[in-house]
Amino acid sequence: MAGATISEIYQKARHSLLVVRDGLERLERLESAAAALPSSSSSFASTAPFPSSQDAPGQDLAQNVKRELSQLQQYGADMDRLWRSQIAKPQRDLWKRKVEQIMEEADSLRLGLDKYFGRQNRRQAEAKERADLFQRTKGDGSEGARILQIYDEEMQAMQSAKSSSRMLDEAYATGAAVLVKYAEQRERLKHAQRKALDILNTVGLSNSVLKLVERRHRVDKWISYVGMVATVVIVVVVWLWLH
């Protein structure tokens, strides 16, 4: 993005981040809704060919999210280059943290999208396998229906196991994110503590200087008083001696 400032790219990156996050959430809702649809061997036995595991709107949305995520990563690369080469030194740390946050969120969304595509690919493979099984057993009547029922039960059990595994992964990721936040807060608290100690040391040094100045001021005041008294005494003695 030639000519664009880092602030302009940052605003576009934030917008892309919201678009990608919203799109990924919509994909996951569609996926959950599709997984919640009741399935039975009889419905499959009476339907051929088998529908795709991912409908056209879902495919379009997934591709849009993928393109937007690629654009977001490009924004991150542009900002990383700009803060290193063009940002003044006092603001570099601030922009470094902002860019790192954008990149971390983009990586997290990329991981979520990759997992989504992986699940879709597995479902498509399972649908194809089931279609092949249906073609092989549709001539066997009740025996084929029984085989399909067993297959459906196994698929449902596998889906339940995958859902449980996904929930565990999400719980683990949430716990890891919480621990990271705690570590960041701990570092900030340490930094604040060091700042407070520096301030206290500075205040202590300032108090010592003030006390030294006050002591010197008192000494100078007494020297002035003694000097004035001595001057008066000398003047009186000289005056009496002359008269």
Number of C-alpha atoms within 10 A of each C-alpha: 10 5 5 10 13 21 11 10 19 20 12 15 25 14 13 21 21 12 17 25 19 13 19 21 14 15 20 16 12 16 17 12 10 13 15 9 7 7 12 11 18 12 10 19 19 11 12 11 12 14 13 13 20 16 11 10 11 16 12 11 15 21 12 15 23 19 12 19 23 16 16 26 20 16 24 23 13 19 27 18 13 17 19 13 11 11 15 10 11 8 10 16 13 11 20 16 11 16 22 14 13 21 21 13 16 22 14 13 19 19 11 16 23 13 13 17 12 12 15 16 14 13 17 16 14 14 16 17 12 18 19 13 15 23 14 11 18 15 11 12 10 11 12 19 20 15 16 22 17 13 15 17 15 12 15 14 12 12 14 13 12 13 14 12 12 13 12 12 12 12 12 12 12 12 12 12 12 12 12 12 12 12 12 12 12 12 12 12 12 12 12 12 12 12 12 12 12 12 12 12 12 12 12 12 12 12 12 12 12 12 12 12 12 12 12 12 12 12 12 12 12 12 12 12 12 12 12 12 12 12 12 12 12 12 12 12 12 11 10 9 8 7 6
